[in-house]
Amino acid sequence: MILSFGWAVLAVALFASSASTPPVRSMPPPFRSTATARVGPWRFARRTLLLAGFAALAGVAVVGPVVAAGLAMLALLGHWWRGRRRVADDLAAREDAVPEVVELMAVALRSGASATSAVERVAQVTGELPVVPVRVAAERLRSGLPAGDAWAALRELPEPAGPEMADLLDAAERTGAAVADSMSDLADSARAERRRRLETKVQRLPVLLLAPLVLCVLPSFLLLVCAPIVITGLGDVL
């Protein structure tokens, strides 16, 4: 019972933390919670741990230790899956935003801005896009760091568009070469890559739909249609 109680506390804490608190990296600094406590490799808000304790006690008291342990395992599995989906969604959002960033960079360069000025201008208009490396690069330039440090930040954008954009800006800064057309070609390539990813997801959709079809629709059909016929036939035979 003690083991199941511990599982229940940890699982409810993980579930409540992931369900009610957005990722820390997406929260502005003034709103980050400081009332936290560490449990092993995880960090939770203290009110979350208190809620988890009460929920675990209620679960063990109401449904028993075995069912509470089972629910705890389900909560842990849900937390793990939610974390994987969050990471995948964040990566997909960054990849989808890259073409717009490259196109804005090309527009800024075509308007006569230097490479460093283009980065600062693009950083000002991409506040709603998940492209933190662009804003980091602009901050480094404003703080007086070498341009190479800013290009290193831009190389953290998803490949291949991020590193290639950084190389073009580096060439424009060092040699003064006109890279606006090359940047536009890179934006077209990034949009084509995004379209290919979307087409791949669409092609995978029928395969993903097989799971609910096999696990939900087919058993329901067997229970609602076939089972009454079989039971009626057995009743007539017996």
Backbone torsions as a table, in degrees:
resi	resn	phi	psi	omega
1	MET	NA	-37.2	179.2
2	ILE	-64.2	-41.2	180.0
3	LEU	-63.5	-45.1	179.0
4	SER	-65.0	-35.3	177.0
5	PHE	-63.4	-43.3	177.9
6	GLY	-62.9	-43.2	175.8
7	TRP	-59.4	-42.3	-178.2
8	ALA	-64.0	-43.4	178.7
9	VAL	-60.1	-49.1	-177.4
10	LEU	-64.8	-43.3	-177.2
11	ALA	-66.7	-44.5	179.4
12	VAL	-64.3	-36.8	177.9
13	ALA	-63.8	-46.1	178.2
14	LEU	-61.7	-45.4	-177.8
15	PHE	-64.2	-45.8	-179.1
16	ALA	-66.2	-37.1	-179.8
17	SER	-66.2	-46.2	-177.2
18	SER	-74.8	-26.3	-176.9
19	ALA	-84.7	-30.1	-173.0
20	SER	-107.7	-15.8	-175.6
21	THR	-116.8	124.2	177.0
22	PRO	-68.8	163.7	179.0
23	PRO	-56.8	144.1	-174.9
24	VAL	-63.6	-35.1	-176.9
25	ARG	-66.5	-20.1	-178.6
26	SER	-93.7	-2.0	-177.1
27	MET	-96.4	135.3	175.8
28	PRO	-61.7	149.0	-176.6
29	PRO	-53.9	-38.9	-178.2
30	PRO	-65.3	-18.2	-174.0
31	PHE	-105.8	6.0	178.1
32	ARG	-75.1	135.2	-177.6
33	SER	-76.9	133.5	177.4
34	THR	-102.8	-13.0	-180.0
35	ALA	-85.2	76.5	-177.0
36	THR	-122.9	162.6	176.9
37	ALA	-139.5	145.0	-178.2
38	ARG	-97.1	133.3	174.6
39	VAL	-126.0	100.3	-176.2
40	GLY	63.3	-130.4	-179.6
41	PRO	-83.7	-0.2	-176.2
42	TRP	-106.5	154.8	175.7
43	ARG	-125.7	129.4	-176.6
44	PHE	-129.1	156.1	168.7
45	ALA	-68.2	143.3	-177.2
46	ARG	-63.0	-34.9	177.8
47	ARG	-66.7	-29.6	176.4
48	THR	-66.9	-42.6	177.4
49	LEU	-64.1	-38.4	178.0
50	LEU	-63.8	-44.3	177.2
51	LEU	-62.3	-39.2	180.0
52	ALA	-64.7	-39.5	178.8
53	GLY	-62.8	-46.5	178.2
54	PHE	-63.5	-40.9	-179.4
55	ALA	-65.3	-40.0	179.1
56	ALA	-65.8	-43.0	177.1
57	LEU	-59.9	-44.3	179.2
58	ALA	-65.4	-38.9	-180.0
59	GLY	-64.8	-44.5	179.6
60	VAL	-66.0	-38.2	-177.7
61	ALA	-71.7	-35.0	-173.6
62	VAL	-88.2	-49.0	-172.5
63	VAL	-104.8	-6.4	178.8
64	GLY	93.6	160.6	-175.1
65	PRO	-66.5	-36.2	-176.9
66	VAL	-67.4	-48.8	179.4
67	VAL	-65.7	-37.4	178.4
68	ALA	-63.0	-40.3	177.2
69	ALA	-64.7	-39.4	177.1
70	GLY	-63.2	-43.7	176.9
71	LEU	-63.4	-35.1	177.9
72	ALA	-64.3	-42.1	178.4
73	MET	-64.6	-38.8	176.9
74	LEU	-64.0	-39.8	178.5
75	ALA	-65.1	-40.3	177.2
76	LEU	-63.1	-42.3	178.0
77	LEU	-63.5	-40.6	177.4
78	GLY	-64.5	-38.8	177.5
79	HIS	-63.7	-44.0	179.3
80	TRP	-62.0	-44.4	-179.7
81	TRP	-67.3	-38.7	179.1
82	ARG	-64.7	-37.8	177.1
83	GLY	-64.9	-42.1	177.3
84	ARG	-62.5	-42.7	-179.3
85	ARG	-66.8	-36.7	179.4
86	ARG	-63.8	-44.2	178.9
87	VAL	-63.8	-43.4	-179.9
88	ALA	-65.7	-39.6	179.1
89	ASP	-67.1	-38.6	177.7
90	ASP	-63.6	-42.9	179.6
91	LEU	-65.2	-42.3	178.6
92	ALA	-64.0	-39.0	178.7
93	ALA	-64.3	-40.4	177.9
94	ARG	-65.6	-41.2	179.4
95	GLU	-65.3	-37.9	-179.5
96	ASP	-70.9	-24.3	-177.7
97	ALA	-85.7	-16.0	-175.5
98	VAL	-61.4	-44.6	-179.5
99	PRO	-56.3	-40.4	178.3
100	GLU	-64.3	-39.2	179.5
101	VAL	-64.9	-44.3	-179.7
102	VAL	-64.7	-40.1	179.2
103	GLU	-65.7	-41.3	176.7
104	LEU	-62.9	-37.5	177.5
105	MET	-64.5	-39.6	178.1
106	ALA	-65.2	-40.1	178.5
107	VAL	-63.7	-42.8	179.3
108	ALA	-63.8	-40.9	178.8
109	LEU	-68.1	-38.2	179.8
110	ARG	-67.2	-26.3	178.8
111	SER	-78.7	-1.2	176.7
112	GLY	103.3	3.3	-179.9
113	ALA	-75.4	150.2	174.0
114	SER	-74.6	173.9	-178.5
115	ALA	-62.6	-44.7	-179.3
116	THR	-68.0	-39.8	178.3
117	SER	-66.2	-36.3	178.8
118	ALA	-62.7	-41.2	179.2
119	VAL	-63.1	-43.1	-179.1
120	GLU	-66.3	-39.8	179.4
121	ARG	-66.8	-42.0	-179.8
122	VAL	-66.4	-37.5	179.2
123	ALA	-62.6	-30.6	-179.3
124	GLN	-72.2	-24.9	-174.9
125	VAL	-109.3	7.9	179.9
126	THR	-115.1	30.0	-178.6
127	GLY	-62.7	-28.9	-177.7
128	GLU	-90.8	-8.2	-178.6
129	LEU	-93.8	145.6	-179.4
130	PRO	-80.4	62.5	-178.6
131	VAL	-124.8	66.9	-178.3
132	VAL	-59.4	-38.2	-179.9
133	PRO	-56.8	-31.6	178.3
134	VAL	-66.4	-43.8	179.1
135	ARG	-69.2	-33.5	175.6
136	VAL	-64.7	-42.3	178.6
137	ALA	-62.2	-42.0	178.6
138	ALA	-64.9	-39.1	178.0
139	GLU	-63.4	-39.9	179.1
140	ARG	-65.8	-39.1	178.3
141	LEU	-66.7	-41.7	-179.6
142	ARG	-67.3	-28.6	-179.9
143	SER	-82.3	-1.0	177.0
144	GLY	89.8	9.7	178.2
145	LEU	-72.8	158.0	178.5
146	PRO	-60.2	152.2	-179.2
147	ALA	-61.6	-27.8	178.9
148	GLY	-60.7	-33.8	176.8
149	ASP	-66.9	-36.4	177.6
150	ALA	-67.3	-42.0	179.0
151	TRP	-65.1	-33.5	177.1
152	ALA	-62.3	-37.2	177.0
153	ALA	-66.6	-39.5	-179.6
154	LEU	-66.6	-27.6	178.9
155	ARG	-69.5	-10.6	175.9
156	GLU	-80.1	-7.7	173.9
157	LEU	-67.5	157.5	-177.4
158	PRO	-54.9	141.3	178.4
159	GLU	-77.9	156.3	-2.4
160	PRO	-90.2	-6.2	-172.7
161	ALA	-65.8	-39.9	-177.3
162	GLY	-60.7	-56.9	178.4
163	PRO	-60.7	-38.2	-179.9
164	GLU	-66.4	-38.7	177.0
165	MET	-64.3	-41.0	177.9
166	ALA	-62.4	-40.0	178.7
167	ASP	-64.7	-40.6	178.9
168	LEU	-64.6	-43.8	179.0
169	LEU	-65.5	-37.0	177.9
170	ASP	-64.1	-43.2	178.1
171	ALA	-63.9	-40.8	179.2
172	ALA	-65.3	-36.0	-179.1
173	GLU	-72.9	-38.4	-175.4
174	ARG	-81.1	-39.6	-173.0
175	THR	-110.1	-12.9	-176.9
176	GLY	76.3	15.2	-178.4
177	ALA	-68.4	148.7	176.4
178	ALA	-82.8	112.6	-175.9
179	VAL	-116.1	14.0	-177.5
180	ALA	-63.6	-42.6	-179.8
181	ASP	-66.1	-41.4	177.3
182	SER	-63.2	-36.1	178.1
183	MET	-67.4	-37.7	176.7
184	SER	-65.0	-40.5	176.7
185	ASP	-63.3	-38.3	177.6
186	LEU	-65.5	-37.1	177.0
187	ALA	-64.3	-41.0	177.0
188	ASP	-62.4	-41.4	178.5
189	SER	-64.4	-39.8	179.3
190	ALA	-66.1	-38.4	177.6
191	ARG	-66.5	-38.3	177.6
192	ALA	-64.8	-39.3	177.6
193	GLU	-65.0	-39.4	177.3
194	ARG	-64.5	-39.0	178.4
195	ARG	-65.4	-37.6	177.9
196	ARG	-65.6	-39.1	177.5
197	ARG	-63.8	-40.5	178.7
198	LEU	-64.9	-41.1	178.1
199	GLU	-64.4	-36.0	177.5
200	THR	-65.0	-40.9	177.6
201	LYS	-64.0	-39.6	179.2
202	VAL	-64.9	-39.3	179.3
203	GLN	-68.7	-27.1	178.2
204	ARG	-80.4	-13.5	-175.0
205	LEU	-59.4	-46.0	178.6
206	PRO	-58.9	-35.1	178.8
207	VAL	-67.6	-40.4	179.9
208	LEU	-67.7	-29.4	179.6
209	LEU	-74.7	-12.5	179.2
210	LEU	-65.8	-34.0	-177.7
211	ALA	-62.6	-54.8	177.8
212	PRO	-64.8	-29.3	178.4
213	LEU	-65.3	-45.5	-176.8
214	VAL	-75.7	-38.4	-173.4
215	LEU	-86.6	-23.9	-174.7
216	CYS	-117.8	-56.2	-172.9
217	VAL	-69.0	-47.9	-177.3
218	LEU	-63.9	-46.6	175.7
219	PRO	-61.0	-37.1	178.1
220	SER	-63.9	-40.8	177.7
221	PHE	-62.3	-43.1	-179.4
222	LEU	-65.1	-40.0	-178.2
223	LEU	-72.6	-38.9	-174.0
224	LEU	-86.9	-26.4	-175.6
225	VAL	-109.9	-53.4	-173.3
226	CYS	-78.2	-40.1	-176.6
227	ALA	-60.2	-45.9	177.8
228	PRO	-60.1	-36.2	179.4
229	ILE	-65.7	-44.0	179.8
230	VAL	-65.1	-42.5	-179.5
231	ILE	-65.3	-40.3	178.3
232	THR	-64.1	-42.1	179.0
233	GLY	-64.4	-41.4	178.1
234	LEU	-65.7	-35.8	177.5
235	GLY	-64.4	-39.0	178.3
236	ASP	-67.5	-36.7	-179.4
237	VAL	-69.6	-43.6	-177.3
238	LEU	-78.2	NA	NA
